[in-house]
Amino acid sequence: MEIRQPAVHLDHMIRQTRAHHVQLSSMADMKANMMLTVAALLIPLSIRFLDDPRLQLAALTMIGFCILTVLLAAYAAMPKVLGKKGPSKTINPDDPSFNLLFFGSFTKMDYYEFEHAMEKVMNDHGEVYEKQIKEIYLMGQYLAREKYRFVRLAYISFITGMVISSVLYVVRVLL
């Protein structure tokens, strides 16, 4: 990446974008926790209707979709660190999925490898910007693929469960 002239406005843009990504991640976690809590509370409330033959199918449906919602929401909020566990001598900082600024990537390096890689970056303005832009890109990819995707699926699961169990309830009560 070639930056012709490093400037304050570029630093500000990167800082704002990173802060926005952190805020979006926090919002996704809050939404996942909200879905997890609501669905988890509905499970014991629905269990008491399993004894009533007219409401049993609706209750089972609600419980099933709530369990699915809890699993999806928990997965969305679960911290994820990619790659192998423990330090490794085969870390390639030039790998497109490697992010020198993300702890999940650099913790696989020993300190001296990390220090050398940071020294190299810090002595080249273009590379400083490149690493920051890469971090923003990878954070966005992670948010879209891991957090928001599963939060969305949790919402869909919950809404689907509410609709299907409500329809089953109305059909059983009216017939």
ZAROZA-185195 format. One line per field, with one value per residue: x, y, z of N, C-alpha, C in turn. Coordinates in pm, 1 decimal. Example, Ala and Ser with C-alpha at 12.3 -4.5 7.8 and 13.67 -1.06 7.14 Angstrom:
BEGIN
nc1	[1319.0  1285.0];
nc2	[-569.0  -225.0];
nc3	[780.0  708.0];
cac1	[1230.0  1367.0];
cac2	[-450.0  -106.0];
cac3	[780.0  714.0];
cc1	[1320.0  1290.0];
cc2	[-330.0  3.0];
cc3	[780.0  787.0];
//
This chain:
BEGIN
nc1	[84.8  59.5  104.1  84.3  112.6  121.5  -126.8  -317.9  -595.1  -627.4  -548.8  -749.0  -977.4  -928.7  -920.2  -1182.5  -1330.4  -1242.8  -1337.4  -1609.2  -1646.6  -1589.2  -1799.6  -2014.5  -1963.9  -2003.0  -2275.7  -2382.6  -2317.9  -2475.7  -2733.1  -2735.1  -2712.5  -2952.3  -3141.0  -3071.6  -3134.8  -3416.4  -3518.3  -3424.6  -3568.0  -3827.4  -3836.6  -3863.9  -4110.5  -4274.8  -4269.5  -4455.9  -4690.1  -4683.1  -4825.7  -5088.1  -5288.1  -5397.9  -5229.9  -4982.1  -4831.9  -4785.9  -4636.6  -4412.9  -4306.7  -4245.2  -4053.3  -3854.8  -3774.8  -3687.1  -3468.1  -3302.1  -3266.9  -3130.0  -2890.9  -2789.7  -2765.3  -2584.9  -2363.2  -2309.9  -2227.4  -2010.3  -1665.6  -1417.9  -1121.4  -912.6  -736.8  -447.4  -384.6  -164.5  185.8  349.8  594.4  551.6  416.4  304.4  342.5  270.8  54.3  -274.6  -486.1  -370.5  -341.3  -160.4  -225.2  -421.5  -498.7  -555.5  -411.2  -137.7  -62.0  20.4  277.4  619.8  761.6  982.5  957.3  719.0  793.5  988.1  830.2  653.7  835.5  925.3  687.5  633.9  833.7  770.8  559.8  358.3  315.6  222.1  -28.1  -135.8  -152.7  -338.3  -560.8  -603.9  -669.8  -914.4  -1065.0  -1061.1  -1188.2  -1441.9  -1518.9  -1526.6  -1729.1  -1949.4  -1957.4  -1946.2  -2058.6  -2296.4  -2433.7  -2508.0  -2653.0  -2864.3  -2973.1  -3056.2  -3259.2  -3436.4  -3497.2  -3624.5  -3847.3  -3974.5  -4036.7  -4215.4  -4425.9  -4506.2  -4569.0  -4772.5  -4965.9  -5017.9  -5125.1  -5358.5  -5498.1  -5537.6  -5685.8  -5914.4  -6021.0];
nc2	[-117.0  215.4  515.5  841.5  1075.4  1069.7  1169.2  1366.1  1357.6  1110.2  936.4  997.7  908.5  631.4  571.9  641.5  457.3  213.1  243.6  247.6  -15.4  -156.0  -67.1  -173.1  -444.2  -464.5  -398.9  -619.3  -822.4  -741.1  -768.0  -1042.1  -1140.7  -1044.7  -1188.6  -1446.5  -1440.0  -1384.1  -1603.9  -1814.0  -1768.2  -1816.4  -2090.2  -2242.8  -2132.1  -2227.7  -2499.6  -2578.2  -2603.5  -2841.7  -3051.9  -3016.7  -3149.2  -3006.7  -2790.5  -2890.2  -2944.3  -2685.1  -2582.8  -2753.8  -2688.5  -2417.6  -2444.4  -2592.4  -2411.9  -2204.0  -2321.9  -2356.3  -2085.4  -1997.0  -2141.6  -2037.4  -1763.7  -1778.5  -1879.3  -1663.4  -1468.7  -1585.4  -1577.1  -1596.7  -1737.3  -1772.9  -2038.3  -2244.6  -2363.7  -2221.6  -2116.5  -2092.6  -2178.6  -2149.6  -1928.2  -1698.2  -1378.4  -1257.5  -1389.0  -1368.3  -1392.0  -1334.7  -1109.0  -867.0  -683.0  -794.3  -974.9  -1248.3  -1336.8  -1248.8  -1364.5  -1614.9  -1597.2  -1581.5  -1347.8  -1207.5  -1245.5  -1110.4  -851.5  -791.4  -797.2  -585.9  -374.0  -358.0  -280.0  -35.7  129.5  205.1  409.4  355.8  84.3  85.1  205.8  15.8  -215.1  -127.7  -78.4  -336.9  -458.2  -330.9  -423.1  -706.8  -711.0  -621.3  -826.7  -1040.3  -951.2  -954.4  -1225.9  -1387.5  -1270.8  -1095.3  -1252.1  -1483.8  -1368.6  -1265.0  -1506.9  -1611.8  -1430.6  -1482.2  -1751.1  -1727.5  -1561.8  -1720.5  -1945.5  -1826.8  -1750.7  -1998.7  -2156.1  -1998.0  -2010.5  -2287.1  -2301.6  -2139.8  -2287.4  -2533.4  -2453.0  -2338.1  -2548.1];
nc3	[0.0  -89.0  59.8  -6.0  145.5  476.3  706.3  942.8  900.8  776.4  981.4  1165.2  1023.6  1012.9  1288.4  1362.9  1209.7  1316.4  1579.4  1525.6  1432.4  1668.4  1824.9  1677.6  1716.3  1991.4  2000.7  1863.5  2043.7  2262.0  2152.3  2099.2  2360.6  2464.7  2310.3  2387.9  2662.4  2664.2  2517.3  2676.3  2909.3  2824.0  2788.1  3043.6  3109.9  2911.4  2949.3  3143.5  3003.7  2874.2  2984.4  2914.1  2671.4  2454.9  2424.8  2404.6  2162.1  2062.4  2275.2  2273.7  2023.7  2066.2  2270.4  2136.6  1929.3  2091.5  2218.4  1995.3  1931.7  2161.1  2132.6  1888.4  1954.6  2167.2  2034.2  1864.8  2047.3  2162.8  2233.7  1981.0  1875.5  1617.2  1450.0  1537.8  1872.6  2114.3  2096.5  1778.7  1539.9  1275.2  1187.1  951.5  881.6  641.9  546.1  421.8  608.7  846.8  1111.9  1235.8  1429.3  1582.2  1871.0  1859.6  1645.1  1676.2  1918.9  1869.4  1798.4  1907.4  2143.1  2031.4  1756.5  1717.3  1802.2  1607.2  1372.9  1432.6  1451.4  1188.5  1060.9  1191.2  1102.1  849.6  692.0  502.3  542.8  803.7  773.0  599.5  763.6  951.5  790.6  698.4  940.3  994.9  778.1  824.8  1073.0  1000.5  824.2  1006.0  1179.9  1005.4  914.2  1147.0  1388.7  1334.4  1149.7  1294.2  1501.8  1356.2  1257.4  1503.0  1574.0  1360.7  1410.8  1660.1  1600.7  1407.6  1564.0  1746.2  1574.5  1453.5  1681.3  1787.8  1583.4  1591.9  1849.5  1825.0  1629.4  1764.7  1989.1  1877.8  1733.1];
cac1	[0.0  141.0  40.9  169.7  145.4  47.6  -187.0  -407.1  -729.0  -625.2  -547.5  -883.0  -1068.9  -902.5  -961.3  -1329.6  -1378.7  -1217.6  -1431.0  -1740.0  -1646.5  -1597.5  -1937.2  -2100.0  -1940.1  -2070.6  -2419.4  -2413.9  -2314.2  -2594.3  -2849.7  -2726.0  -2745.2  -3095.2  -3211.8  -3040.6  -3210.4  -3560.5  -3547.5  -3400.4  -3679.3  -3950.1  -3833.0  -3935.3  -4250.2  -4347.9  -4270.5  -4578.1  -4800.7  -4665.7  -4925.2  -5217.8  -5281.8  -5430.7  -5121.3  -4855.3  -4758.9  -4741.7  -4531.1  -4293.8  -4253.9  -4183.7  -3931.9  -3754.8  -3721.1  -3613.1  -3337.8  -3224.8  -3233.7  -3026.1  -2766.4  -2741.4  -2724.4  -2463.1  -2253.4  -2278.2  -2159.2  -1894.1  -1537.7  -1355.8  -982.4  -889.0  -605.8  -399.7  -357.0  -25.1  280.6  389.4  706.1  514.7  331.6  347.2  277.0  223.6  -68.6  -387.2  -572.4  -293.6  -360.1  -58.9  -283.7  -525.0  -434.4  -573.6  -307.1  0.3  -28.9  80.6  418.8  692.6  774.8  1082.7  897.7  620.7  867.8  1050.5  723.7  605.5  941.7  920.1  568.0  641.2  934.0  722.5  427.4  263.8  282.2  139.1  -164.5  -179.9  -192.0  -460.5  -668.7  -627.0  -742.5  -1052.5  -1127.6  -1081.7  -1291.0  -1570.1  -1548.7  -1561.7  -1861.6  -2051.7  -1963.8  -1959.4  -2149.7  -2427.9  -2499.8  -2570.8  -2755.8  -2978.3  -3034.9  -3124.3  -3384.8  -3524.6  -3541.8  -3719.6  -3970.8  -4038.0  -4094.6  -4332.2  -4534.2  -4553.9  -4636.2  -4897.9  -5060.4  -5057.0  -5211.1  -5489.8  -5563.7  -5579.5  -5789.0  -6036.8  -6076.4];
cac2	[0.0  336.6  636.4  949.5  1167.3  1041.8  1292.5  1355.0  1318.9  965.7  874.4  1016.4  819.0  494.0  563.4  642.1  331.3  108.6  265.2  205.3  -161.7  -200.0  -38.9  -272.8  -571.3  -454.1  -406.2  -758.0  -898.2  -704.8  -829.2  -1186.7  -1164.4  -1020.8  -1304.0  -1560.7  -1424.1  -1398.0  -1742.4  -1900.3  -1747.9  -1875.8  -2237.1  -2293.7  -2087.2  -2313.2  -2638.4  -2606.9  -2631.3  -2974.5  -3143.6  -2993.3  -3206.9  -2907.5  -2693.8  -2961.9  -2925.0  -2545.0  -2567.5  -2823.1  -2606.4  -2299.0  -2488.2  -2628.8  -2291.6  -2128.3  -2387.2  -2318.7  -1944.1  -1988.6  -2191.8  -1940.5  -1641.2  -1808.3  -1890.0  -1528.3  -1393.2  -1661.0  -1531.1  -1692.0  -1712.3  -1863.9  -2100.0  -2344.6  -2315.9  -2217.5  -2053.5  -2173.4  -2122.4  -2145.8  -1811.7  -1620.3  -1247.1  -1216.7  -1463.4  -1273.8  -1401.2  -1294.8  -969.0  -834.3  -598.2  -869.6  -1065.4  -1387.0  -1369.7  -1232.2  -1446.7  -1739.9  -1567.0  -1550.5  -1203.4  -1150.0  -1241.6  -1001.3  -726.4  -770.4  -764.0  -451.0  -279.4  -345.7  -202.4  99.8  207.3  228.3  471.2  283.4  -44.3  116.3  222.0  -112.0  -304.7  -75.5  -103.2  -481.5  -486.6  -284.3  -516.9  -835.7  -691.6  -615.8  -962.0  -1118.3  -906.7  -1000.5  -1372.9  -1457.9  -1213.0  -1053.8  -1364.7  -1571.5  -1289.8  -1263.4  -1640.5  -1624.6  -1355.9  -1556.5  -1869.5  -1686.7  -1515.0  -1838.2  -2023.3  -1754.0  -1757.5  -2136.5  -2199.9  -1921.5  -2070.0  -2416.3  -2273.3  -2093.6  -2399.9  -2632.7  -2396.5  -2313.6  -2674.1];
cac3	[0.0  -97.6  113.3  -54.9  252.9  598.9  756.4  1057.3  857.7  752.9  1114.5  1221.9  952.6  1058.1  1429.0  1365.9  1153.6  1416.6  1690.1  1475.8  1432.0  1808.2  1866.1  1612.8  1784.6  2120.5  1974.2  1829.2  2168.8  2341.2  2088.6  2121.9  2501.7  2480.6  2253.4  2473.5  2786.7  2638.6  2478.9  2792.3  3003.8  2769.8  2796.5  3162.1  3107.6  2817.1  2997.7  3220.9  2911.6  2814.6  3041.3  2850.0  2536.2  2352.2  2411.6  2404.8  2036.8  2058.5  2375.7  2223.4  1914.6  2127.1  2341.0  2035.1  1865.5  2193.7  2234.2  1877.3  1948.0  2263.9  2074.7  1789.3  2023.3  2243.3  1937.6  1817.1  2153.0  2209.9  2179.1  1889.4  1837.3  1506.5  1434.8  1632.6  2007.4  2155.6  2004.2  1663.1  1464.3  1134.1  1162.4  836.8  887.4  509.5  517.9  417.7  725.8  964.1  1148.5  1335.4  1532.8  1654.5  1966.2  1818.3  1547.8  1722.1  2036.1  1820.4  1773.6  2030.4  2157.7  1942.0  1621.6  1721.2  1808.6  1476.0  1277.9  1465.3  1415.7  1042.3  1028.4  1246.1  1028.9  713.1  702.7  417.8  605.7  921.5  722.6  544.0  873.4  1010.5  694.2  701.8  1063.8  976.0  685.2  890.5  1176.0  930.4  777.1  1124.2  1224.9  910.7  906.5  1274.5  1488.1  1285.9  1082.4  1392.6  1571.0  1263.2  1260.9  1632.5  1560.8  1269.8  1483.8  1763.7  1536.2  1347.2  1674.0  1798.3  1476.0  1439.2  1804.4  1799.2  1488.8  1648.7  1965.2  1775.8  1561.3  1865.3  2077.5  1801.1  1680.3];
cc1	[89.5  58.5  133.3  210.4  60.6  -6.2  -285.4  -546.4  -736.6  -627.2  -685.9  -983.6  -1051.9  -949.7  -1113.8  -1387.6  -1358.8  -1315.1  -1571.5  -1751.5  -1659.5  -1738.9  -2033.9  -2084.4  -2010.9  -2222.7  -2461.7  -2414.8  -2436.2  -2719.7  -2850.6  -2762.4  -2893.0  -3175.5  -3192.1  -3126.0  -3359.5  -3596.1  -3528.6  -3511.8  -3808.1  -3952.3  -3902.8  -4081.3  -4334.8  -4361.8  -4400.1  -4698.0  -4789.5  -4768.1  -5062.3  -5210.7  -5311.7  -5313.6  -4983.7  -4772.0  -4704.4  -4626.6  -4401.7  -4226.4  -4181.7  -4053.1  -3821.6  -3691.8  -3645.2  -3475.1  -3247.2  -3179.4  -3121.3  -2891.2  -2706.5  -2690.6  -2596.0  -2343.6  -2211.5  -2197.0  -2030.8  -1765.4  -1475.0  -1213.8  -948.8  -750.3  -572.4  -376.2  -207.8  64.5  321.1  500.9  670.6  420.8  390.5  274.5  225.4  97.5  -186.8  -477.8  -500.5  -310.3  -265.1  -116.5  -392.2  -458.9  -446.1  -471.4  -168.5  35.1  30.2  230.6  490.8  720.6  870.9  1034.8  798.3  691.7  929.7  944.4  671.0  708.7  940.3  802.7  585.3  744.0  893.8  578.7  322.1  221.0  199.0  -6.3  -219.0  -227.5  -321.2  -581.2  -703.5  -705.6  -889.4  -1128.3  -1158.4  -1185.1  -1429.4  -1613.2  -1595.2  -1701.7  -1971.4  -2068.5  -1998.2  -2065.4  -2288.3  -2502.5  -2574.1  -2672.3  -2881.5  -3049.8  -3108.5  -3257.7  -3484.0  -3580.9  -3648.7  -3853.1  -4047.0  -4105.6  -4218.9  -4451.2  -4591.7  -4626.7  -4766.7  -5004.7  -5109.6  -5150.8  -5351.8  -5565.6  -5617.3  -5691.5  -5920.8  -6098.2  -6105.4];
cc2	[123.4  454.9  752.2  1044.5  1131.3  1173.4  1262.8  1309.4  1168.6  889.6  882.1  921.6  674.1  475.2  557.9  510.2  216.7  120.9  220.9  53.9  -217.1  -179.0  -140.2  -409.5  -573.5  -463.6  -548.8  -843.8  -868.6  -769.0  -979.8  -1219.6  -1143.4  -1140.5  -1428.0  -1556.2  -1447.8  -1542.6  -1837.2  -1885.6  -1813.4  -2028.3  -2287.5  -2248.3  -2175.5  -2456.8  -2671.9  -2638.4  -2769.0  -3075.8  -3129.9  -3044.4  -3105.6  -2812.4  -2759.1  -2936.4  -2781.7  -2522.9  -2634.7  -2744.0  -2484.2  -2335.5  -2521.6  -2507.4  -2204.5  -2189.4  -2352.6  -2173.0  -1925.9  -2033.5  -2091.9  -1812.7  -1663.4  -1818.1  -1751.7  -1450.6  -1460.6  -1604.5  -1639.4  -1646.6  -1817.8  -1925.3  -2199.3  -2281.1  -2316.4  -2153.0  -2148.3  -2103.3  -2107.8  -2029.5  -1732.2  -1485.8  -1197.9  -1290.9  -1365.4  -1278.6  -1362.2  -1146.0  -937.3  -753.3  -668.7  -973.7  -1211.8  -1431.5  -1362.3  -1312.8  -1581.3  -1721.8  -1556.2  -1400.2  -1142.8  -1146.2  -1126.1  -866.4  -693.0  -729.0  -623.1  -344.6  -252.8  -257.1  -56.8  188.8  236.0  280.6  395.9  152.7  -23.8  128.8  90.4  -205.9  -257.3  -98.8  -251.1  -520.1  -445.9  -382.0  -649.8  -825.5  -689.5  -752.2  -1050.1  -1081.3  -961.8  -1151.5  -1437.8  -1397.8  -1186.6  -1165.5  -1451.3  -1497.5  -1285.9  -1398.3  -1664.5  -1551.2  -1432.0  -1679.8  -1833.1  -1644.3  -1631.3  -1923.8  -1958.1  -1768.1  -1898.9  -2182.8  -2124.0  -1977.7  -2204.4  -2398.9  -2234.9  -2208.3  -2499.3  -2579.6  -2378.6  -2443.0  -2770.8];
cc3	[0.0  -48.6  76.7  56.7  376.1  656.8  868.7  1013.7  826.8  885.0  1178.9  1156.1  1000.5  1201.3  1440.7  1315.4  1251.9  1533.2  1649.9  1475.3  1574.1  1860.7  1803.9  1678.1  1918.8  2104.2  1941.2  1955.0  2255.5  2283.5  2110.6  2266.7  2529.7  2428.7  2339.2  2600.5  2764.9  2605.7  2597.0  2895.9  2954.7  2781.4  2922.9  3168.1  3016.6  2867.3  3071.0  3131.6  2845.0  2866.6  2975.8  2705.6  2425.0  2324.9  2396.4  2278.3  2025.1  2156.9  2329.2  2111.5  1970.7  2196.5  2241.0  1969.8  1965.9  2217.1  2115.7  1887.1  2049.5  2206.5  1974.8  1855.7  2103.4  2149.7  1887.3  1920.2  2200.8  2149.3  2091.8  1859.4  1734.5  1512.7  1543.3  1768.6  2032.4  2052.8  1891.4  1590.1  1316.5  1101.8  1046.7  839.9  752.3  466.0  521.4  540.9  855.0  988.2  1263.6  1451.1  1614.1  1743.6  1926.3  1715.0  1610.5  1845.7  1995.6  1791.5  1907.8  2030.1  2055.4  1796.7  1612.2  1718.9  1672.5  1372.7  1304.3  1428.1  1265.4  1000.4  1070.8  1175.3  884.6  722.0  622.1  481.0  732.1  877.6  668.7  654.7  938.8  919.5  692.5  827.5  1051.6  886.2  753.8  1002.3  1112.1  880.1  893.0  1174.2  1134.9  913.4  1038.8  1366.1  1430.2  1214.6  1183.3  1479.3  1484.8  1262.7  1392.7  1629.2  1473.0  1338.6  1585.7  1703.0  1473.6  1453.4  1731.0  1703.0  1468.0  1564.3  1826.5  1705.9  1541.2  1767.3  1920.1  1710.5  1662.8  1952.3  2001.9  1748.2  1787.4];
//
